[in-house]
Amino acid sequence: MLSYRHSFHAGNHADVLKHSVQSLILQSLKVKDKAFVYIDTHAGAGCYDLHSKEMDKTGEYLDGINRLWQQDCPVELQPFMDVIKALNVDGELRSYPGSPLLAKELCRRQDRLRLSELHPADFPRLQSLFKQDRRTQIDKLDGFSNLRAALPPIERRGMVLIDPPYELDHEYSDVVKGVMEGLKRWASGTFVIWYPVVHSDDVSFLERKFSAPELPATLQIELNVLAENNRYGMTGSGMIVINPPWKLEQQMSDILPWLVTTLGQSPKAGFKLRWLVRES
Ligand SMILES: C[S@@+](CC[C@H](N)C(=O)[O-])C[C@H]1O[C@@H](n2cnc3c(N)ncnc32)[C@H](O)[C@@H]1O
């Protein structure tokens, strides 16, 4: 069952958090000339029309990227915002990059991208976006099986973004299983897991699993735009980052208060930034 379409949600507050973290990690990987790999297990369509009929129904980007557009953003977010500006050259915000397009723009000639997407409509859209890009392999395969096949990467450097729709209950345990298996093959890889804040039990499940003391250093980053309520849909979102770049915690502690002010929809908006597992 593939009912989820990211085109209804592109550019919302959760995408802003996810893509901010993704761009910071990619920028850190670029500090060294040595090539790295970017793996995206649930890639989506790659680029989204913010004036589409799907978006007309939800308007989610209005409380997301639209609030950052035309603002003075923290310097750490500049690479992310530059990609969005380059997509919208006439100054009107119409298009929003998904995680694959953001990676396409931020990765270098020597880097490699490997993307998985299963949806029959989104897969060809993703393919056409990368038609001329020889760095990129795109597979219409299950993201977790494809991840197993991709690890360990020859470069031994890079990041894996895991961003499933979480529409099916088993997706939470699939994420844990996929990451644990991935770490066995590539212990030094940076694994980045996105999650929605909807039901506190699901968030606690991930927190518990990714706090296991045998894991490498693991950072949790969460942005809540509304007070958590367990009933009325997504009130925030988070990222669990295993083997984060050493500067990420500091960068997020600079950026998150600004994101709360810019994206918060209630006086109870806030953030979480903490180590689930500290570097041993
Ligand atoms: C949240 S969206 C991805 C958004 C994208 N990462 C971004 O940030 O722009 C999740 C995507 O996963 C796809 N999907 C669902 N199950 C999948 C699976 N088992 N393997 C690969 N892709 C899957 C859906 O079709 C959907 O496009």
The ligand as an ORCA input file, in Angstrom:
! r2SCAN-3c Opt
* xyz 0 1
  C       8.176     11.275      3.489
  S       8.296     10.831      1.818
  C       9.949     11.167      1.400
  C      10.302     12.607      1.303
  C      11.723     12.896      0.916
  N      12.682     12.121      1.704
  C      12.036     14.353      1.078
  O      12.477     14.766      2.156
  O      11.854     15.111      0.119
  C       8.310      9.080      1.889
  C       8.403      8.409      0.520
  O       8.683      7.033      0.713
  C       8.068      6.299     -0.333
  N       8.012      4.904      0.123
  C       7.087      4.289      0.901
  N       7.466      3.044      1.212
  C       8.687      2.854      0.623
  C       9.619      1.781      0.618
  N       9.369      0.634      1.272
  N      10.776      1.937     -0.058
  C      11.049      3.102     -0.712
  N      10.206      4.158     -0.736
  C       9.037      4.040     -0.076
  C       6.751      6.994     -0.537
  O       6.230      6.741     -1.830
  C       7.148      8.460     -0.326
  O       7.430      9.085     -1.557
*
